[in-house]
Amino acid sequence: MTIAQVLFQRLLLCLALGWMGPIQSAPPACPDAADISALQLQGQWRVQLKAQAHAWRLELKPHPEHIGSLRGELDTGSQRFAVVADWDDGEFTLEESHDGQRIAATWLGKLSPNGCAQTLMGERETAQGVTDSFEMRRPVAK
């Protein structure tokens, strides 16, 4: 038996007995927009508007009255606003209300190409027609 054959047999034995540790698999693939549901977007988000110096915080929860939709709160640091949101055919829609009755701003976004369902990008348009781009990211766990 050659040295190469002996080494190969030992390698096979080590693998069979698990001596070389677990075999690393490839990381899971990022979901496509079509594979995402609104409920997967629930939780905490950090929102950065291009025109704002500091980030806002957004919390989304399942909407108690509309199955498949979200409801939550947008915290600007100085004010808190009620929001409702939906995810439909790969499009994110959020409506922001300052008085609980009228829409003050509408947010339209999509998954960031390399965000792995952790980043959304789009535009926010106020009722007065002022638009600003936004990026929503899940906060990094500490």
LINTARA-V593470 format. One record per backbone hydrogen bond with DSSP energy under -0.5 kcal/mol. NH is the residue of the N-H (numbers start at 0). CO is the residue of the C=O. If there is no record, write none. Layout:
BEGIN
NH;CO, NH;CO
END
This chain:
BEGIN
5;1, 6;2, 7;3, 8;4, 9;5, 10;6, 11;7, 12;8, 13;9, 14;10, 15;11, 16;12, 17;13, 17;14, 18;13, 19;13, 20;17, 34;31, 35;32, 39;36, 40;37, 41;38, 42;59, 44;57, 45;136, 46;44, 46;55, 47;134, 48;46, 49;132, 51;48, 55;46, 56;74, 57;44, 58;72, 59;42, 60;70, 62;68, 66;64, 68;65, 69;84, 70;60, 71;82, 72;58, 73;80, 74;56, 74;72, 75;73, 75;78, 76;78, 80;73, 81;96, 82;71, 83;94, 84;69, 85;92, 87;90, 90;87, 91;108, 92;85, 93;106, 94;83, 95;93, 95;104, 96;81, 98;101, 103;95, 103;101, 104;95, 105;124, 106;93, 107;122, 108;91, 109;120, 111;118, 114;111, 117;114, 119;135, 120;109, 121;133, 122;107, 123;131, 124;105, 125;129, 126;103, 128;125, 131;123, 133;121, 134;47, 135;119, 136;45, 137;117
END
